[in-house]
Amino acid sequence: MTTFFKVAECLGEEFLAEAFGRQHRVWTGVGDFSNLLSWNDVNEIVGRGRLEPPRLRLHRDGEMIHWQSYAGPVTTRRSTVWQRIQPSRLHQQLRDGASLVLDAVDELHAPVETLATALESIFRSHVQVNMYASWTSQEGFGTHWDDHDVVVFQVEGAKRWRIYGPTRVDPLYRDLEAPATPEGEPLAEIMLRAGDVLYLPRGWWHAVAATEGRSLHLTCGLQTTTGADLLAWLSERLRGSETVRAHLPVFGTPQQQTDYLDVLREEVAVALDHGVIAEYLAARDATEPGRPTPSLPYLDGIPAQGDLRVRLTTARARTRMDSEGHAVLAAGGEEWTFTPPVAPVLAALVTGETASLGDLAEAAGLTVAQVAFLVAELVGGDVATVSSR
């Protein structure tokens, strides 16, 4: 069983039903995560990425260290100024207890992007992966909470997690009040070692520190899906209602205002039927842009070459058969309708795997030219990408 299948098994139906959003979980010895991100990869990203704060930043004792402590301004001949990392000063800050953070490393390194995409297919939400590296036992962030659930993969070394639990149920980034600082001893103290995985729900306070020399871990942040999100989507949907579009009875009598609210309440109640959550999730999946990737050098269609490889760039595309038996793909905010024989091609693509045009054509009983034409439609909609290997 590969490491990914072990991860998928950990985050399977039992976890989603019993722990997701409710309770932290730890899985030990899940697998070797060193192929996700190595120190050579980190050096390449930091050295060549032209990354600046806050994308790349240092933290110590709950404070972000000013970039001037480890980088210097560079002015190009066109007067563009950017902050270039100075390795010796960066090393000194890290020796002195700073933690190195790289935001959205899934956008910078393909293996981490693959991990993020796999998690998106499980959780049906966008995933951003941040990297954290430290060399001392000094805490980078102090005791804090996150406004999103996280799945943590310990790549190298060990980290001690002191988990205090929430002081406000399901706090939001935009909220009416802030959670109170936790008091007393933590609910759990966990030693996360290389190959271990931790899940922590939104709002759970925690403090993290390396304990055995250098440490490297990846934190996968899950986009929240709340009642507030549902109501925001529903409010857009209700713009089709004359009642919703009408002027509020600002200058009406109290009775007129009451009558308006009665009508509005009824329309909202009808909109909140038992299937509305499923409709919202399907609509969100269908509009998720994913990670659009160019298909260079193919500018004018996709050549009918069986060895060309194609994959969808969103993990949450959905397929269905319409009332007339046509195959429909919903992805990236668009829908494509194809003849029934295309259904096996779409079914293969929505798994997230990369496949050759030749294999897709053979499985569906189509010609490579027919599959290339289909794929060109999806590439033109920014939901698929083609490569020569």
Summary of the structure (lengths in Angstrom):
residues: 389
radius of gyration: 24.7
end to end distance: 25.2
largest distance: 73.0
contacts: 1142
relative contact order: 0.10
helix: 34%
strand: 25%
